[in-house]
Amino acid sequence: FYMKLPVFKSNDELPLMMTAKDVAGYLCISLTCAYYVMNSKGFPVMRIGKRMLVTRTNFLNWLENSSTISI
């Protein structure tokens, strides 16, 4: 089973509220790895029920301030 991930040409194309699929597409990682990253300590995730979301601004700030990401 292969899921096509979104491709973003610029940060402006990112949705205001990003899902794990969006994070995976942006970082060029698998969906499983995206869930792992979103569950990691310090990631600015919002949980709405079982759904995990991150705002574009918080995601980009987190990415800029993360010196290393261990998966």
BAKOL-763810 format. One line per field, with one value per residue (C-alpha): residue in three letters; x, z, y; residue number from 1. Coordinates in steps of 0.25 Angstrom, whole numbers. Example, Ala and Ser with C-alpha at 12.3 -4.5 7.8 and 13.67 -1.06 7.14 Angstrom:
// BAKOL-763810
rolum = [ALA; SER]
px = [49; 55]
pz = [31; 29]
py = [-18; -4]
keti = [1; 2]
***
This chain:
// BAKOL-763810
rolum = [PHE; TYR; MET; LYS; LEU; PRO; VAL; PHE; LYS; SER; ASN; ASP; GLU; LEU; PRO; LEU; MET; MET; THR; ALA; LYS; ASP; VAL; ALA; GLY; TYR; LEU; CYS; ILE; SER; LEU; THR; CYS; ALA; TYR; TYR; VAL; MET; ASN; SER; LYS; GLY; PHE; PRO; VAL; MET; ARG; ILE; GLY; LYS; ARG; MET; LEU; VAL; THR; ARG; THR; ASN; PHE; LEU; ASN; TRP; LEU; GLU; ASN; SER; SER; THR; ILE; SER; ILE]
px = [0; 6; 0; 4; 9; 7; 19; 21; 29; 29; 26; 14; 8; 7; -7; -10; -13; -4; -6; 4; 2; 6; 18; 23; 22; 29; 40; 41; 39; 29; 16; 20; 32; 24; 15; 27; 32; 19; 19; 33; 36; 36; 27; 16; 5; -10; -19; -33; -39; -30; -26; -12; -10; 1; 0; 9; 15; 18; 23; 33; 37; 40; 47; 56; 59; 62; 77; 75; 63; 65; 57]
pz = [0; -4; -1; -9; -1; -4; -10; -6; -15; -4; 11; 6; 0; 13; 19; 31; 39; 35; 37; 38; 23; 21; 30; 23; 10; 14; 21; 10; 21; 22; 29; 40; 42; 42; 53; 61; 59; 63; 76; 80; 92; 88; 75; 76; 73; 75; 78; 74; 78; 71; 61; 62; 55; 55; 51; 39; 48; 59; 50; 43; 56; 62; 49; 50; 65; 64; 63; 62; 60; 64; 58]
py = [0; 13; 27; 39; 50; 64; 72; 87; 96; 107; 109; 118; 105; 99; 98; 106; 93; 82; 67; 56; 54; 69; 67; 55; 61; 74; 66; 55; 44; 33; 35; 26; 34; 47; 41; 38; 52; 58; 49; 53; 62; 77; 76; 86; 77; 79; 67; 68; 55; 45; 55; 61; 75; 86; 100; 104; 115; 106; 95; 104; 110; 96; 92; 105; 103; 88; 85; 70; 61; 47; 36]
keti = [1; 2; 3; 4; 5; 6; 7; 8; 9; 10; 11; 12; 13; 14; 15; 16; 17; 18; 19; 20; 21; 22; 23; 24; 25; 26; 27; 28; 29; 30; 31; 32; 33; 34; 35; 36; 37; 38; 39; 40; 41; 42; 43; 44; 45; 46; 47; 48; 49; 50; 51; 52; 53; 54; 55; 56; 57; 58; 59; 60; 61; 62; 63; 64; 65; 66; 67; 68; 69; 70; 71]
***
